[in-house]
Structure formats: structure tokens, C-alpha cells
């Protein structure tokens, strides 16, 4: 479990966000999406972690 459930797995790195945005950009370019999607606009805010654990 240490490989999957650790503090580093909670959030994506900047490089991972860039990779997702590139995939969404290609999807938009080829007509899979009606608008350009930025991955960070659709994240669950980290403040919810406190609520979940309360």
C-alpha cells in the first residue's frame, strides 16, 4: 500500500497536470470536446479533506 496510499498520491504534480491538459487540448482540437478543458478547474478542493476526516 505504501506505493499507492501515501502523501504524494493525494495531489498530481505540475507535470501530470500539464499532461492532462495536453490530452484535453488534443481532444478539443479533434472535436471530442466543445470547449477547451483545464484540468485544475475541475478538481475537488483540498479543504474537503478536513470535512471528510471529521
C-alpha positions, 0 to 999 in steps of 0.5 A: 500500500505504501506505493499507492496510499501515501502523501504524494498520491493525494495531489498530481504534480505540475507535470501530470497536470500539464499532461492532462491538459495536453490530452484535453487540448488534443481532444478539443482540437479533434472535436471530442470536446466543445470547449477547451478543458483545464484540468485544475478547474475541475478538481475537488478542493483540498479543504474537503479533506478536513470535512471528510476526516471529521 
